[in-house]
Amino acid sequence: MSDTYRTVAERATATFEVRGSEFLGHVAPADTVEEAEAFVEAVRAEYADATHNVPAYRVPAGEASERTPGSEVMLREYGDDDGEPSGSAGKPALNVLEKRALRNVVAVVTRYYGGTNLGVGGLARAYSRAVKDAVDEAGVVE
């Protein structure tokens, strides 16, 4: 079994607007839950004035030393809606990471509310796009 995987090449941010709301997608490589959580907290601190900071990550569960050589790597997958309607933000962000077969990666989408409700479908599309755009900006490496 190969230990080769796809992840983002570097930290990156991509920005766009939808009906007055500004979305900033941030991504970074992360090898542990602790690294992923540290990135999430750093983005939350930097964008503390934002309406929402929605995290999603896919990183190995546990330490490399705890895994049997050649065994399948178990992933810790996490997404949180950060106050957006249930299922409208964290899951769509995480789905992008899954569909692109990325791991050892963390994403945070920052939203500044623009005064117009986007609905659950509109939010899901916007949060997905923010992660897609940030991943495209960062580039993918194997």
N, C-alpha and C positions, 0 to 999 in steps of 0.2 A: 504494500500500500504506500503510495507516494505522500510525502508531506508538502507537496506543492499546492499552493492556493492562490486565489486572486484577491487583491486588496487595492486600496487607493495608493497612488504613488507618493502623495504628499498632502499636506493640509491645503484646503481650498475653500473659498466662499463664492457663491453665486447669488445674485439678487434679481428680483423682478417684482412687478406690481400686478395685482388683480383687483379691479373695482375699488381702488383706493387703499387696499391693504398692501403693505410691503412685506415680502418674504425674503429671508436670507437663509440659504442652505449652507451649512458648514459641515465639512467632513475631515476626518483625520485617520491615519493608521493607529491602531491600538492593539497591543498583544495580550492585555489582561483586562479583567473587569475593572480593576483599580485605575488603569490608564484611561479606559473609556469613561468612567465616572469622573475622573479628574478633568477630562476635556469638557464633559457636560457642565460641570461646575464652573469652569473657566468661562465658557460661553455665557452661562447664566449670569455670572458676575459682570462680564463686559457689556451684556445687553440686559441689565437689570430693569431698565425702563420699558422693555418690550411687553406686549400684552401676553405673549406665550413664547416659551422656549421648549420645543418638543424634541425629546431625545429618542434615538434608536441605535442599537448596536448589535453586532454579532462578533463575539470573541470567544476564544477557547475557555471552557469551564475548568477551573483548577490550574495548577502549575504543570509545566511540561514534565517535571521530575516525577509527578504523580501518575503519569500515563505509561502504559505498557508500550514499549517500542513496537512500532508497526500497527498499533491499534488505531481505530477510527477516533478522530478528535471530536469530543462532545462540545457543542457550542452553547454558550449562554446567549440567548436571543432576548432582547428587551426593547419595548417601545412603550411610550407613555403619552397620553393625550394632553397633559398639562392644562387641564381645564376646558379644552375644546370638547364638543359633543363626543360621546363614546364611539370609538372606532373611526373617527374622522381624521386623525392626525398621526398618532404613534404607529398604528398598524399599517397605514399606507406608506409611511416612511420606511418601516422595517421591510415591507414587501419589496421595495426597490432593491434593498441590499440582498434579499433572498433571490429575487428573479435574476439579478446580475451575478449570482453565485459569488458574492463577496463575503469575506470573513476578515477577522482582525481589523475591523473598521467600526468607527463611530460616526454618527450623524446627529446634528442638532439643527432644527429649523426654527428660526426666530421669526415671529410675526408681530408686526405693528398694525393693529386694527385700524382700518380706514373709514369706519362708519357704516359700511354696508355688509349685512350678513351674507355669507356665501352659500349657506346650506351645507348639509353633510357631504353631498357629492362634490360641490365646488371646493370645499375644504380638502377632501381626499385628493382631488386632482392637483390642488395647489401644493399640498405637502409632498406628494409624490414628485411633482415637477421640481420642487426645491432640492430634493435629494438627488434626482437624476442630473440636474444641471450642475450641482456641486461635484458629483462623481465625475462627470464629463470634464469639468474644469481641472480636477485633480489628476485625472488620468488613472488608468488601471494597469497594475503590474502583476506578474505571476512569480 
